Amino acid sequence: MDIGKNIARLRHELGYTQEALAARLHVSCAAVSKWEHGVSQTKGY
């Protein structure tokens, strides 16, 4: 399973919308969408 699918699965399990997750992570909704669709990778901080 790729990271985008994991992010989406966990987000759904926690009951977050993309907007709510973005707010919690201090990123844009577009960033969350891109992560989930494999358009952009997360940085390995």
Biopython code that builds the backbone (N, CA, C, O; Angstrom):
import numpy as np
from Bio.PDB.StructureBuilder import StructureBuilder

atoms = [
    (1, "MET", "N", (0.852, -1.181, 0.000)),
    (1, "MET", "CA", (0.000, 0.000, 0.000)),
    (1, "MET", "C", (0.896, 1.242, 0.000)),
    (1, "MET", "O", (1.867, 1.300, 0.755)),
    (2, "ASP", "N", (0.589, 2.207, -0.816)),
    (2, "ASP", "CA", (1.429, 3.403, -0.876)),
    (2, "ASP", "C", (1.040, 4.411, 0.204)),
    (2, "ASP", "O", (-0.010, 4.293, 0.835)),
    (3, "ILE", "N", (1.892, 5.385, 0.398)),
    (3, "ILE", "CA", (1.686, 6.358, 1.474)),
    (3, "ILE", "C", (0.401, 7.164, 1.296)),
    (3, "ILE", "O", (-0.270, 7.481, 2.278)),
    (4, "GLY", "N", (0.055, 7.495, 0.064)),
    (4, "GLY", "CA", (-1.168, 8.257, -0.178)),
    (4, "GLY", "C", (-2.409, 7.508, 0.263)),
    (4, "GLY", "O", (-3.319, 8.089, 0.855)),
    (5, "LYS", "N", (-2.445, 6.219, -0.026)),
    (5, "LYS", "CA", (-3.588, 5.403, 0.401)),
    (5, "LYS", "C", (-3.628, 5.291, 1.916)),
    (5, "LYS", "O", (-4.705, 5.286, 2.512)),
    (6, "ASN", "N", (-2.457, 5.202, 2.544)),
    (6, "ASN", "CA", (-2.404, 5.151, 4.007)),
    (6, "ASN", "C", (-2.916, 6.442, 4.623)),
    (6, "ASN", "O", (-3.667, 6.413, 5.599)),
    (7, "ILE", "N", (-2.515, 7.569, 4.060)),
    (7, "ILE", "CA", (-2.983, 8.859, 4.575)),
    (7, "ILE", "C", (-4.501, 8.942, 4.466)),
    (7, "ILE", "O", (-5.175, 9.322, 5.424)),
    (8, "ALA", "N", (-5.036, 8.588, 3.310)),
    (8, "ALA", "CA", (-6.490, 8.648, 3.104)),
    (8, "ALA", "C", (-7.215, 7.691, 4.045)),
    (8, "ALA", "O", (-8.237, 8.054, 4.627)),
    (9, "ARG", "N", (-6.700, 6.482, 4.198)),
    (9, "ARG", "CA", (-7.337, 5.486, 5.070)),
    (9, "ARG", "C", (-7.360, 5.967, 6.514)),
    (9, "ARG", "O", (-8.394, 5.909, 7.179)),
    (10, "LEU", "N", (-6.221, 6.439, 6.993)),
    (10, "LEU", "CA", (-6.149, 6.912, 8.374)),
    (10, "LEU", "C", (-7.011, 8.152, 8.586)),
    (10, "LEU", "O", (-7.638, 8.305, 9.634)),
    (11, "ARG", "N", (-7.040, 9.028, 7.599)),
    (11, "ARG", "CA", (-7.882, 10.227, 7.699)),
    (11, "ARG", "C", (-9.342, 9.830, 7.845)),
    (11, "ARG", "O", (-10.064, 10.387, 8.672)),
    (12, "HIS", "N", (-9.776, 8.863, 7.041)),
    (12, "HIS", "CA", (-11.166, 8.396, 7.122)),
    (12, "HIS", "C", (-11.437, 7.726, 8.465)),
    (12, "HIS", "O", (-12.491, 7.942, 9.062)),
    (13, "GLU", "N", (-10.495, 6.914, 8.944)),
    (13, "GLU", "CA", (-10.670, 6.238, 10.231)),
    (13, "GLU", "C", (-10.814, 7.238, 11.374)),
    (13, "GLU", "O", (-11.558, 7.005, 12.326)),
    (14, "LEU", "N", (-10.094, 8.353, 11.269)),
    (14, "LEU", "CA", (-10.158, 9.385, 12.303)),
    (14, "LEU", "C", (-11.350, 10.320, 12.132)),
    (14, "LEU", "O", (-11.637, 11.139, 13.005)),
    (15, "GLY", "N", (-12.041, 10.192, 10.999)),
    (15, "GLY", "CA", (-13.216, 11.013, 10.751)),
    (15, "GLY", "C", (-12.905, 12.430, 10.303)),
    (15, "GLY", "O", (-13.739, 13.327, 10.432)),
    (16, "TYR", "N", (-11.695, 12.632, 9.773)),
    (16, "TYR", "CA", (-11.302, 13.961, 9.297)),
    (16, "TYR", "C", (-11.643, 14.136, 7.828)),
    (16, "TYR", "O", (-11.546, 13.201, 7.034)),
    (17, "THR", "N", (-12.042, 15.344, 7.485)),
    (17, "THR", "CA", (-12.102, 15.729, 6.077)),
    (17, "THR", "C", (-10.687, 16.141, 5.676)),
    (17, "THR", "O", (-9.812, 16.300, 6.526)),
    (18, "GLN", "N", (-10.476, 16.310, 4.381)),
    (18, "GLN", "CA", (-9.170, 16.803, 3.942)),
    (18, "GLN", "C", (-8.915, 18.184, 4.538)),
    (18, "GLN", "O", (-7.788, 18.504, 4.916)),
    (19, "GLU", "N", (-9.949, 18.989, 4.621)),
    (19, "GLU", "CA", (-9.817, 20.335, 5.169)),
    (19, "GLU", "C", (-9.412, 20.294, 6.640)),
    (19, "GLU", "O", (-8.545, 21.056, 7.068)),
    (20, "ALA", "N", (-10.037, 19.405, 7.412)),
    (20, "ALA", "CA", (-9.723, 19.302, 8.838)),
    (20, "ALA", "C", (-8.297, 18.801, 9.053)),
    (20, "ALA", "O", (-7.584, 19.304, 9.922)),
    (21, "LEU", "N", (-7.882, 17.815, 8.267)),
    (21, "LEU", "CA", (-6.514, 17.305, 8.391)),
    (21, "LEU", "C", (-5.511, 18.384, 8.011)),
    (21, "LEU", "O", (-4.489, 18.550, 8.677)),
    (22, "ALA", "N", (-5.800, 19.109, 6.951)),
    (22, "ALA", "CA", (-4.913, 20.189, 6.519)),
    (22, "ALA", "C", (-4.760, 21.230, 7.629)),
    (22, "ALA", "O", (-3.653, 21.703, 7.886)),
    (23, "ALA", "N", (-5.849, 21.581, 8.278)),
    (23, "ALA", "CA", (-5.799, 22.566, 9.360)),
    (23, "ALA", "C", (-4.953, 22.054, 10.523)),
    (23, "ALA", "O", (-4.167, 22.806, 11.100)),
    (24, "ARG", "N", (-5.112, 20.778, 10.865)),
    (24, "ARG", "CA", (-4.333, 20.200, 11.971)),
    (24, "ARG", "C", (-2.845, 20.162, 11.658)),
    (24, "ARG", "O", (-2.013, 20.299, 12.555)),
    (25, "LEU", "N", (-2.512, 19.975, 10.386)),
    (25, "LEU", "CA", (-1.110, 19.873, 9.981)),
    (25, "LEU", "C", (-0.523, 21.203, 9.523)),
    (25, "LEU", "O", (0.663, 21.286, 9.203)),
    (26, "HIS", "N", (-1.351, 22.241, 9.490)),
    (26, "HIS", "CA", (-0.923, 23.576, 9.038)),
    (26, "HIS", "C", (-0.388, 23.544, 7.608)),
    (26, "HIS", "O", (0.651, 24.125, 7.295)),
    (27, "VAL", "N", (-1.136, 22.842, 6.751)),
    (27, "VAL", "CA", (-0.829, 22.796, 5.318)),
    (27, "VAL", "C", (-2.113, 23.111, 4.564)),
    (27, "VAL", "O", (-3.181, 23.220, 5.167)),
    (28, "SER", "N", (-2.013, 23.256, 3.257)),
    (28, "SER", "CA", (-3.205, 23.547, 2.455)),
    (28, "SER", "C", (-3.999, 22.269, 2.180)),
    (28, "SER", "O", (-3.471, 21.160, 2.256)),
    (29, "CYS", "N", (-5.266, 22.453, 1.862)),
    (29, "CYS", "CA", (-6.106, 21.324, 1.451)),
    (29, "CYS", "C", (-5.533, 20.688, 0.192)),
    (29, "CYS", "O", (-5.587, 19.471, 0.020)),
    (30, "ALA", "N", (-4.988, 21.518, -0.680)),
    (30, "ALA", "CA", (-4.391, 21.005, -1.914)),
    (30, "ALA", "C", (-3.228, 20.074, -1.609)),
    (30, "ALA", "O", (-3.034, 19.077, -2.305)),
    (31, "ALA", "N", (-2.449, 20.388, -0.576)),
    (31, "ALA", "CA", (-1.320, 19.530, -0.210)),
    (31, "ALA", "C", (-1.814, 18.147, 0.209)),
    (31, "ALA", "O", (-1.261, 17.136, -0.224)),
    (32, "VAL", "N", (-2.843, 18.096, 1.041)),
    (32, "VAL", "CA", (-3.391, 16.811, 1.486)),
    (32, "VAL", "C", (-3.907, 16.023, 0.288)),
    (32, "VAL", "O", (-3.649, 14.825, 0.173)),
    (33, "SER", "N", (-4.623, 16.681, -0.592)),
    (33, "SER", "CA", (-5.148, 16.021, -1.785)),
    (33, "SER", "C", (-4.015, 15.465, -2.644)),
    (33, "SER", "O", (-4.095, 14.337, -3.132)),
    (34, "LYS", "N", (-2.968, 16.255, -2.825)),
    (34, "LYS", "CA", (-1.826, 15.798, -3.629)),
    (34, "LYS", "C", (-1.145, 14.600, -2.989)),
    (34, "LYS", "O", (-0.763, 13.662, -3.689)),
    (35, "TRP", "N", (-0.985, 14.615, -1.661)),
    (35, "TRP", "CA", (-0.378, 13.470, -0.977)),
    (35, "TRP", "C", (-1.207, 12.218, -1.215)),
    (35, "TRP", "O", (-0.670, 11.160, -1.544)),
    (36, "GLU", "N", (-2.534, 12.345, -1.045)),
    (36, "GLU", "CA", (-3.416, 11.184, -1.168)),
    (36, "GLU", "C", (-3.458, 10.636, -2.589)),
    (36, "GLU", "O", (-3.666, 9.439, -2.787)),
    (37, "HIS", "N", (-3.263, 11.501, -3.575)),
    (37, "HIS", "CA", (-3.320, 11.065, -4.970)),
    (37, "HIS", "C", (-1.944, 10.790, -5.565)),
    (37, "HIS", "O", (-1.824, 10.510, -6.757)),
    (38, "GLY", "N", (-0.907, 10.869, -4.733)),
    (38, "GLY", "CA", (0.435, 10.543, -5.193)),
    (38, "GLY", "C", (1.066, 11.578, -6.095)),
    (38, "GLY", "O", (2.038, 11.282, -6.790)),
    (39, "VAL", "N", (0.527, 12.795, -6.098)),
    (39, "VAL", "CA", (1.068, 13.857, -6.943)),
    (39, "VAL", "C", (2.289, 14.482, -6.287)),
    (39, "VAL", "O", (3.201, 14.940, -6.976)),
    (40, "SER", "N", (2.311, 14.504, -4.963)),
    (40, "SER", "CA", (3.406, 15.115, -4.213)),
    (40, "SER", "C", (3.752, 14.206, -3.049)),
    (40, "SER", "O", (2.867, 13.610, -2.434)),
    (41, "GLN", "N", (5.019, 14.101, -2.750)),
    (41, "GLN", "CA", (5.466, 13.282, -1.630)),
    (41, "GLN", "C", (5.658, 14.156, -0.401)),
    (41, "GLN", "O", (5.951, 15.347, -0.509)),
    (42, "THR", "N", (5.489, 13.545, 0.777)),
    (42, "THR", "CA", (5.764, 14.258, 2.013)),
    (42, "THR", "C", (7.266, 14.381, 2.183)),
    (42, "THR", "O", (8.023, 13.547, 1.686)),
    (43, "LYS", "N", (7.697, 15.413, 2.881)),
    (43, "LYS", "CA", (9.118, 15.582, 3.166)),
    (43, "LYS", "C", (9.477, 14.727, 4.370)),
    (43, "LYS", "O", (8.680, 14.588, 5.297)),
    (44, "GLY", "N", (10.640, 14.170, 4.358)),
    (44, "GLY", "CA", (11.077, 13.308, 5.450)),
    (44, "GLY", "C", (11.735, 14.073, 6.578)),
    (44, "GLY", "O", (12.929, 13.907, 6.825)),
    (45, "TYR", "N", (10.975, 14.909, 7.265)),
    (45, "TYR", "CA", (11.521, 15.688, 8.375)),
    (45, "TYR", "C", (11.943, 14.775, 9.492)),
    (45, "TYR", "O", (12.430, 15.242, 10.522)),
]
sb = StructureBuilder()
sb.init_structure("model")
sb.init_model(0)
sb.init_chain("A")
sb.init_seg("    ")
for serial, (resi, resn, name, xyz) in enumerate(atoms, 1):
    if name == "N":
        sb.init_residue(resn, " ", resi, " ")
    sb.init_atom(name, np.array(xyz, "f"), 0.0, 1.0, " ", f" {name:<3s}", serial, name[0])
structure = sb.get_structure()
